[in-house]
Amino acid sequence: MAQGKKPEWYTMDNAGILYSALQREEYSAVYRFSAVLTETVDPEALKRAVGECMPRFPGFAVKVKKGAFWYYFEPNDAPGPPVLPDVSNPCQPMRFTENGGWLIRFYYYEKRVSLEVFHSLSDGAGALVFFRTVLSAYLREVGHDMPYAGQGLLDLREPPLKEEREDAYARYAGRRALRSPMPAKAYQNRGTAERFYTLNVTMGFLPLDKLREVARGLGVTVTEYLTAVLMKVLIDKQRREKPVRERPVALAIPVNLRSWFPSGTLRNFILTLRPCIDPSLGEYAFEDVLNYVHHYLRLEQDKAKMRGVFTRNVRFQRSRLLAVIPVFLKNPIMALSYRLAGVRPYSATYTNPGAFQVPHEMRPFIEHMEVILGQATDPRPHAASISYGNVMEITFAGTQREADTEREFFRFLVRSGIPVQISSNRKEAR
């Protein structure tokens, strides 16, 4: 940067503002993607690959700055981002003053390469473009002939494109915002809190072809099937607890909006759907839950309706009244709003970014993929899945001591004829 020149900066999208305001020690708006390779990772080659990629991805080379009225991003010229040996508790909160202010972290362990991303920067789709490009550069560094473009890679020989950093929410916001009432409080599925910072992670590895066979036999997609399984597990779990009053069971299901609103943005561009069943109304067999989820997800993925929902969020961000409220007053307001609208109405989150696609030259060097969501505001598990080749990996991660949610989920799959191999960082089964 030239002497005396003001640093470049740019505003956050509405999701970025929210996650920046919420980030604290008790909540981690961080997620992790991992690639398990066929060869042991060379840390120095990985550092070179990351360094080669950063100029092509300026949206990931930033730090959070706290202004008088809003958080914003500023280019990060500190050395990095960090490339470190892996840790036992992944997805730790991003502390804005540590590691040079970097909002991404790379880790390595034996054959595993991991990328952790602060959610203010990007959603899973954008982060996977970045990760895929880094993996390609790494494989090139260790001597393999890899392409520079194609199958979701960004060409490192080309300059960044303006649309890769666009606020797609603002671009596609419509004239009318869709208003909706505050959702009812859902079953919270809380457990016993572990000591700080302990993130219990349980992964299940499934043959994707068998999972698809079971889902297609029921006339649904893999995402619909797994969503219904998780909802049924939570419905049955609440009933076993014999509460005085049964609460609705609701999931937060992020949807990638790029399928309806074309955009090359690497920033956040998702919307959360809320399938919800009230078990106090009566008994729900799995077939009933599956039928509901199947039709709900298809009905709610309506382009006009989804535009109305995120238009409401954009208008809230642009509110003139909100603009003049100092950030130190905004933070508690946004935290309360998130608790009421983003925590209480949900029993868990389940996200499935789908299949990790790579150029055919990369395929022989990747065994499987993994994904982890950071700790929730409460001690309860969230779920995520990703597939590569014929391996579907499903993760439950949370700060709760109990493992009954994930245990019953994977038992359900096994009883349905889907073999599951389990891996966990838990010291003992509970």
N, C-alpha and C positions, 0 to 999 in steps of 0.2 A: 504494500500500500504506500502511495506517495506521501512524502512529508506534508503534514497539515491537512491531508484529504480526509474528509469524514468517511467512516466505514459504511459500506453498503448495508442495507437492512431491508427486510420485507415482513409484511404482516403474516400472522398465522391464520389458518382457516379456523372455523368455529370449533372443530374437534381439537385442533392444536391448542387453542386458548383454554379449553376445558381441562385437558390433561396437564398442562403446565400449572394451572391453578390448583389442581388436586394433588399433584405429586408431593409426597411426604414419606416419612419412614414407615408408616403403617399401611401404605398403599403403593403398589408398583405398577405404573402404566408402561410396563416394559414387556416385550415378548421376544421369544428366541426361536430362530430356525437353525437346525443343525443338519449337516451332510456328513454321513459316515462313508468314508472313502475306502478304496481297496488297498491303499498304501498308507504307511505312517506319515503323518503330517510333518513337513519341514517348516519350522517356525520362521526362519529367515526368508524363505521363498514366499510364505504367506504374507509377511510384512511388505515385501516388495510388490506383491500383487495388489494388496490393499492400497499402497501408496500410488501405484499406477492408475488405479480406478478412481481415486477421490476427485481429481480435476473434472472427470466426466460426470460426477454426481454432486454438484455443488449444494443441492438441497439436503444432503446428508453431512456436509462439511460446515455445520453451523453450531452456534451455541445460543442458549436462551438468555435474553436480556429482559430485565424488569423495568418497564417504563413507569411513568407516573400514573397512566391510565390503563395500559395493556402490556402484556408480555409480547415480545417480538423476537425474530431471529436475526442474528448477525453472523457474517462469515467467521469461521474459526481458523485462525492462522497459527494455533498452537501445534507443537509436534503431535503426531498421532494420525488417526485414532489408535487407542490402545489395542495391542495384540498380545494376549496374555495366556499363561497356562490356565486350564479350566478350574472352576471352583465347584464345591459340593452343593452349594445353594445358588442356583441360577436365578436370573431375572431380578437381581437386587435393585432397589430404587435408584433412579438416576439422581445424583447429587450435583446440582448445577455448577458447583465450585470445585469439583474434583476431576481428576484426569483431564486437566486442561479445558474443562467445560464440554468435552465431547459427549454427544447424545447417542453414540453407537459404541459397541464394544465387540471385539473379536476374541474368541477363545479357541484353544486347541487342546486335544488330549488323544494320544495314540492316533487313531485314524479319523477322529471326529474334528470337524471345523464348525464353529458356532458363531452366529451373528445375533447380538442383542440390540434392539431398537427401541428408543423412547417413542411412544405412540404419537406424540405431537408432530413428529417428523413425517410419518408415513403410515399407511395401513399395510396389511400383509401383502397385497398384490404389488405395491410399489417396492417394498423391501425385498421381495423375491426376485424382482428384476435386478436390483443391486447385488444381491447375494449370488445369483446365477452368473452375473458378469464377473464378480470377484473369483468365483470358483473356476471359471474358464481361464482367467488370467493366471491363477495359481497353477493350474495344470500345465499351462504354457511355460511357467517359470521352472517347473520341475522336469521339463524336457518333452512334453507331449505336444503334438501338433493340434492346436485348437483353433476354431474359427473366431473371428472378431465380431461377427454379426449373425443374426438368424435365431429363431426359436426363443425369443424373449431376451436376447443379449443386446446391450447397447454398445455400439461401436466406439471403442476407446480412441480411435483415430479421428473421430468427428467431435466438433464442439457440442456442448449441451444445447438442447433445444428449449426455447422459451416455454412451450406448452408442458414440459416436464415439471415445471414449478408453478403451474397455474393453480389457482383456487377454483376447482371445478364446481364446487358448491355455488360459488358466486356467479360463475359463468352460466349455469343452467337454472338458477333461481327463477321462478315464475312470477306472475302477477298476483297470484292468490296463495296465501298461506293456509294450510289445513290445520284447523284447531281441533284438539282432542282433549277429553277430560283426563285428569290425573288417574293413572291406572291404580287398581286396588293393591294393597299389600299382598305379596305372594308368600308362600312357604319359604322360609329363609335358609333351611338346610344348614344351620350353623353347627359346628363341632366344638371340641375343646381346643383352645388356642395353644399352639406350640410356643416354645420360648423364641424370642426374637434372635436372628432372622432365620427361621427354619421353613423352607419350602419343600413339602413332601411331594415328590413326583413319582407317578406310576404310569408306565407306558405299556400298551398292548400292541403286539404286532400280529396282523391278520393277513391271510392270503386274499388279495383284492378280488380275484376271480370268484372265490367262494362267497365273499360278501356281496358281490354284484348278483350272483346267482340267487341268493336268498332274497335280496331286495326286489329283483325283477320278478321273482316268483310271486311276490306279494303286490306287484304292479306299482312299485314306487322307486324313487331314486335312492342312492346310497345315503345322501344327506337326510332325506325324509325318514329313512329307516332308522338311522342312528339317533336322530332327534326324537323320534317316537320311543325308542328304547330308553333313552335317558329320562324322558318325561314319565314313562311307566315306572321306572325304577324309583323316581322321586315320589310319585303318587303312592306307591306301595310302602316306601320308607316312612312317609309321614303317617300313613294309616297304622303302621306297627308302633309308632310312638304314642298313639292314642291321645291326641291333643283334645282339649275341650272343644275347640272349633277348628275344623280343617280349612286351611287356606288354599287359594288357587295355586297350582304349580305352573310356573311360567319360565320360559327360557329367553335369553337374549341371543338372537341369531343374526350376526352381521352379514350384510349382503353387499357384494361388490357392484357399485352403480355403473361401472364402465360398460356393462353389457347393454344398458339402456341409453346411456348418455356418453357417446364416444369421447374419450379423452386420453391423452398420453401422459397425464399427470402422474407423478410418483408420490404425490402427497396423499393425504387422507381423502378418500371418496367412497365412503360406505354409509349404509343406513341399517339400523337395527330393527328387526322384526320381533314380535312378541307372541309366539304361540302360547296359549294359556288354557288350561283345563281346571274346572272347579270340582274337585272330587267330593265336596259336600253334597253335590246334587245326586250322587249315587255311584254305583260300581262302574268302573271303566275297564273293560277287557283290553288287551293289547291291540286287538283288531280295531276297537273303537278309537283308541289313541292314534293309531297309524292312519286311519281314515281321516280323522280330524286334521292331523299334521299335513297330510298329502294335499288336502283341499285348501287349508289355510295358507300355506306357503305359496301356492300357485295363485290364489286370489289376491294376496297382499302384494305380490310382486307386480303391481300395476304401475306403469310408467307415470301416469298423471298423478296418481295418489302419492307415489314416492316423491315426486317433485314438490307436491304441496307440503309434505312433511319437512324436507330439508330447506324449503323456502322459509318456513317458520323459523328455523334455526338461524338462517342467514339474516333475517330481519331482526332477530333478537340481538345478533352481533352488531348490527348497524344502528341499533337504537341510539338516538341522540341523548336520551336520559342516561343510558348505561355508559355512554362515552365519557361523560363528565364525572362519573363516580371514580374516585381513586382506587388503584388496584388493591391496596391493603383493605379496603372495604368490599371490593368485588369478590375477593377470594372466599371469605366466609359465606357470602351469599351464594356463590357458585357451588361451594361444597355442600351447603344445605339443599340446594336445588338438585344436585347430583344424587344425594342420599334419598330424596323424595321421589325423583323421577328415574334415576339410574341404578338404584340398589334395591329399595323396598319392593318395587314391582316385579323383581326377578328372583328365581330360585337358583339359577346358574347361567353361565354363558357357554354356548357351544359354537365354535367356529371351524369351518372346513374350507380352506383356500383351494382345495381340489388337488389335481395331479400336478406334480412338479415336472414340467417339461423342459428338456435340454436338447441341444443338437446331438445328433447320433455319435459324433466324435467324443462327447463327454460321457456317454452312457456306460461304457465298460469300467469307468473309474469311480462310480458312485454305487454304493451298496443299497442304502436306503436313506430316507429323510426323517427328521423329527421336528416337532413343534411344541413349545411350552408357553403358556400364558403366566404372567407374573401374579403376585399375590393380590387377592381381592381386598376390599375394605373390611370384610368380616372373615373369620376362619371357616371358609367353605371352599369346596373344589370347583374349578372351572375346567371345561373340556375343550380340546382342540384336536384336529386330525389333519393329516397330509399323506398323500400317496406318492410312491415312486415305483415305476415298474409294476410288479405284482405284489408290492408290500404296502398295506395301509397301516399307518402308525397313529394310534389314538392315545392322547395324554390327558391324565387328570392331575392337576397341580393345585395345591392350596396349603394354608398354614394350619389346617385342622389336624388333630391327632388321629382321629378315626379314619378308617379306610373303607367304610361300609358302602359308600356310594359307588366307588370304582369297582369294588369287589362284586357287588350285585350286577353292575353293568356288564362286566366281562363274563360273569356266570351266565347271564341271559344269552349272550352271543354263543357261548359254548353249547348251551342247551338247544340253541337253534341250529346247531350243526356247523358252526364256524370255529375252527381251532384258533386259539389265542396263546401267544407266547408273552409272558409278563416279565418286565424289568422295572426295578424301583430303587430309589435311593433311600427308602425307609430302612431303619435299622432293625425293625421287627414288624411282623404282620399284626394288624389290629382288626 
